[in-house]
Amino acid sequence: MLKQRIITALILAPLVIAGIFFLPFPAFVVALAVITMVGFWEWTQFVDAKSRWGAMLVPAIALGASIAIMPTDAATLSALAQSHQYMLLAGGIWWIMASALAVTYPSSSSLWSKSAPLKYIFGLLTLLPFFWSVLMLRAVNYAESPYHGAKLVLLVCFLVWSADTGAYFSGKRFGKHKMAPAVSPNKTIEGLVGGAVLAVVVTWGGAALMDIPFVSLGSLLVIAVLSVIASVLGDLVESMFKRASGIKDSGNILPGHGGILDRIDSLTAALPVFALLYLWLV
């Protein structure tokens, strides 16, 4: 299993980085839409639908409608239109709510576990802001510097990957206080702190190396720490939905890693929160 995970990661990581940097913007939009739709396909397992293909109708219409209504060209995305701001705000509010649901699980499950419409809405709030936040970050200064936004997206990926690594080792060494034992018994407060420390260092170093400006060192610290917390809780939230549905992995499309949602669960939370803070609020 470990060997399979390593091989998949060694193949997948360069492909993801190449796609972020070298796909023309319209092709990048299409590729990200495909990834988002695969994520929706895996989410249909959580809604107890009679037909998974039938369950795809709602997210397909929602994603298509958002693309039809909201501008997808790099220039408008870079300017952050009002509709884009609302999308980021929806993502930020959702992750505050979702975090509360995960931390209070299983008692919170009585509010949503038997409601298919609510689980549809949760899926839309998870994946639509993710889709749009990646596009908004990728479009930053696109006309002046086509790779600047790509570096921003990569920085968030580094932040999440370093947070996962720091949380694993610090949690294994110092972990005593469980974050949400009913959802993920191995995640601890100490792991979260260790992940946040490493992620802040990596974000600071990555921003300096890739020449990514922040308003101040304080803003970098705030954005990095809140994005790390979101990434950890994003992982918890997907684990919560899988546990409630009796599912181990969201899919098997990635050998050794499970499904797309299993790989992007932290990013679905970290990217909207990072974009909300970096592009709009801070």
Disulfide bonds with the S-S distance in Angstrom:
none
